[in-house]
């Protein structure tokens, strides 16, 4: 305890603000969109999505200001993360947050939504190029650095069509979808090879296993937006996401025993994506199974987000976040 307090008492708390904090915005945005789908499906007796949208926007703005301040006052800390084999992959959570905020704000502020999408899409493309270049020209990465968070930079492109299609950016939405889908297949093989044939992931990174669910789940949502309906290929994406969700559910005891890390927020966005995908599948097929699945996942998602919020606030009050890591 004294060690944590000593770390927390240093004047450079801002310098220790991790880029992975933006995963919180992704989780909150996913929760907001899941509530919108639940309200449309009339399974909730009240409207809460506007409040979730406001909370998400406030958290995003606060984090953006804080991380900008870190860049100005502690630039060496930002550069260290940019060259870190794990933290590097979390920088595109900023651009993905912009893309998700574009979807969240679409019904309320369409013009703002369009601007957010354009900035987010451009930023994510730039970050994708930067991270890929870092991987290609690296001198210090090895297979044990590989983990599901590596999906975020390149496979994260698959998020763009959700908002892009709302604003009529058809061709560029297909571009982002194609990049995300192809690199998902490539990186999925590498991740599975690393998991099976190399050292287990450290406890701090185990929650990132949930990121495996996001590409097929978000891919399903994006593909439905692109094509306007459910077909054989989208069904394959959905059921791949469902299988991975079930696989991770069998590891519940293992995840439940983990000490709290900020990486727990990796549970949130993939679970939200799977929930939204289930609502879409239920809407498209009219089958009771998918409707029931969506309801179950929706309530699990809310419980998980409540737990993550409480545990994060507790960790912040105990000065266990934004400290120098051993």
Secondary structure, DSSP 8 states (H G I E B T S, - for coil): -HHHHHHHTSTTTGGG--GGGGHHHHHHHHHHHHHHHHHHTT-SSS--HHHHHHHHHHHHHHHHHHHHHHHHH-HHHHHHHHTSTTGGGGTHHHHHHHHHHHHHTTTT-HHHHHHHHHHHHHHHHHHHHHHHHHHHT-SS--GGG--GGGHHHHHGGGGHHHHHGGGT-HHHHHHHHHHHHHHHHHHHHHHHHHHHHS----HHHHGGGGHHHHHHHHHHHHHHHHHSS--HHHHHHHHHHHHHHHHHHTTHHHHHTS---GGGGHHHHHHHHHHHHHHHHHHHH--HHHHHHHHHHHHHHHHHHHHHHHHHHHHHHTT-SSS---
